């Protein structure tokens, strides 16, 4: 029998079965469970935000009644108290989404490193990227998600950097990073700790349009992120052969 030819290379798209594939050097970290819980948290956050939006319309009505003298200050205060509860609930769920997102992105970045698909943003940026300036624009997480999308293509190897990024990544960033900038100036310019109930009621009434628009953008951003999480997770599980 003649000896086999040397320098054999696998054909394009060839994936090894088992602990290593796509040129991987080491074992992959699982991401399916994290993406599942992240999706659940987002599916809780969206209706909570929707309830807060509906409550803001009710608060405006109560604020107008209080300003015109139709209800007492106590009645007005009791009516708007539920908004504070919804705000705390929304913050708690949002915090869970944030923590799960950081771990999820970190594991995907580690898997990309294992496949030698190392982009601009290494795994540590899955944590630090959310806290570096400009913080409110979330530029680093946006760019890192683009890298992760490219690296998670199961049908490319050395040319992974040229992969196209799905529009949902850009849509999420516009809604979550860019659009809220329009509302930050108005929010902080009207923030006061020692204002009276009547002043607060007037603020709720006069800024209702801004509140409504901001809430709608937040809901749209959460919905877009849910789609992004599902699509990127499915893509990444294919490239790592995660069941």
Secondary structure, 3 states (H helix, E strand, C coil): CCCCCCCCCCCCCCCCCCCCCCCCCCCCCCCHHHHHHHHHHHHHHHHHHHHHHHHHHHHHHHHHHHHCCCCCHHHHHHHHHHHHHHHHHHHHHHHHHHHHHHHHHHHHHHHHHHCCCCCCCCCCHHHHCCCCCCHHHCHHHHHHHHHHHHHCCCCCCCCHHHCCCCHHHHHHHHHHHHCCHHHHHHHHHCCCCCCCHHHHHHHHHHCHHHHHHHHHHHHHHHHHHHHHHHHHHHHHHHHHCCC
